[in-house]
Amino acid sequence: MELRRGLWKTCRVIASETRLKMLWYLFAEGELTVMECSQFMRLSPSNTSFQLKMLRECGLVISRREKMEVFCRAEANSAVEFAPEVLEALRRCHELGVSFKTLIRHATAFTHERRIEILRALRGRSLSALALRDATGMSSSAFCRHLDKLIRRGYVRNLDRSCRIGIPANTLGRTLLKLAT
């Protein structure tokens, strides 16, 4: 349960072009001060600190203080169970040049706990839409809204009146699906 809750919160954090750009900069440059990151991103130091704090809280960035400066780097916090897998997938996407738009599209498939519930209900089987709705206990309107988003992003396939898990084409998508189910 905690993993799922943490996963959708992490996906909300990475579904931001600003935070992805920060991670990409940290991947490229290694360890940086908050001020260096602020200058590169053209954000105020307080906004930069806030964005880095969000990345740190989901285990994707670690920081250390040295006198008056705070240094940050993209490194998984081992206290967050799924952070190493998510960070490695993001690093691989960085190396492959996957667009932020694509990454945000994949991350937003997992930004609500109910979408993760749908995927978990489909794990290892196919179900009719009605059986899937019953398995999740969602209202019809909520179920349709969340299922539609998963279908549009390719995580659920509707074949022969049965819903099945789809296999995403990118590293981040495959990693998030594995962690969700």
Stockholm file with secondary structure:
# STOCKHOLM 1.0

chainA/1-181         MELRRGLWKTCRVIASETRLKMLWYLFAEGELTVMECSQFMRLSPSNTSFQLKMLRECGLVISRREKMEVFCRAEANSAVEFAPEVLEALRRCHELGVSFKTLIRHATAFTHERRIEILRALRGRSLSALALRDATGMSSSAFCRHLDKLIRRGYVRNLDRSCRIGIPANTLGRTLLKLAT
#=GR chainA/1-181 SS CHHHHHHHHHHHHHSCHHHHHHHHHHHHHCSEEHHHHHHHHTCCHHHHHHHHHHHHHTTSCEEEEETTEEEEECCCCTTSTTHHHHHHHHHHHHHHTCCHHHHHHHHGGGSSHHHHHHHHHHTTSCBCHHHHHHHHTCCHHHHHHHHHHHHHTTSEEEETTEEEECCCSSHHHHHHHHHHC
#=GC SS_cons         CHHHHHHHHHHHHHSCHHHHHHHHHHHHHCSEEHHHHHHHHTCCHHHHHHHHHHHHHTTSCEEEEETTEEEEECCCCTTSTTHHHHHHHHHHHHHHTCCHHHHHHHHGGGSSHHHHHHHHHHTTSCBCHHHHHHHHTCCHHHHHHHHHHHHHTTSEEEETTEEEECCCSSHHHHHHHHHHC
//
